[in-house]
Amino acid sequence: MNRKWLEQDRLLSILRQLADVSGGIQKEKGIFPHSNQVYDDPNHRIAATIADLLILCEMRKLDLEKELKKVLAWYQDQKGKFSK
């Protein structure tokens, strides 16, 4: 791509990555047998999604450390509620 990505481009990439994660997990569980090799490694797609999110944070000049502290505090408060 010859042009600089905008926030909207990065958001669309994140959505595509999430769809690939979903397809990969479904393929892994035999729910969605598909020959597309993009779906062969959902863990890689998760990591690629994180990379896209980090790039979006940088684009927005987000104080990631500050925001993560808030999110981690919320998660610690909720811990154990997700696996029940």
N, C-alpha and C positions, 0 to 999 in steps of 0.2 A: 504494500500500500504506500503510495507516495505522499499522502497528506497526513497531517498530524491528527490523531484521534481526539475527538471531543468526549466530554463526560458521557454523552448519550451513546457514543460508539462503545465505550468501555462497559456501560450498563448492558447493552445488547450482548456483548461478549460474555458477560457474567451469566446472563440468562441462557445463552447457548451452552455454556459450560455446565450449568445446573441441569439442563436437559440431558446432556451427555452423562452426567453422574447418574441421573435417574435411569437412563437406558442401560448403563453399565451394571447397575445393581439389579435391574430386572433381568438382564441377560445372565448375570451370575447366578440368579436364583431359578433360572429356567422359565421365567414368566414371559420373557420377550426374546425368543431365540432370533438373533439377527446376525447377519454376516459382516456388518460394519465393524471394523476393527477398532474404531474410536471407542466402542463400548467394551473392549476387552479388559481394560484396567480402570475401574471406577476410582480407585485411589489416586491415580495420576490425574484424573479429571478433577477430583476434589482439590488436589494441590494446585492445579492450574487455575481453579476458581479463586483460591486464596491469593495467588499471584495477581490476578486481575483486580481483586478487591484492594490489595496493597497499592497497586498502581492508581486506582481510583482515589484512594486516601491521599496519595501524594499529589494528584491533580487538584484535589480540593484543599490542599494544605491543612489537612486534618491533623490534630494533635492525637495521634493514635495511642500513645502511652496513656494520656489522660482519659480518653474514651474507653480504652480497654480496662482500666482500673474500675470504672463504673460498671462495665458489663461483667467483669469477673466478680465484683461484689454481688451483683444480682444473681449470677450463676451459683455462687457459693450459698446464697440464701435459698435457691431453688433445688440445690443438689439432692439427688435421690428421687425427685419427683418425675424424672423423665423415663426411668427404667421400670416403672411399676405398671 
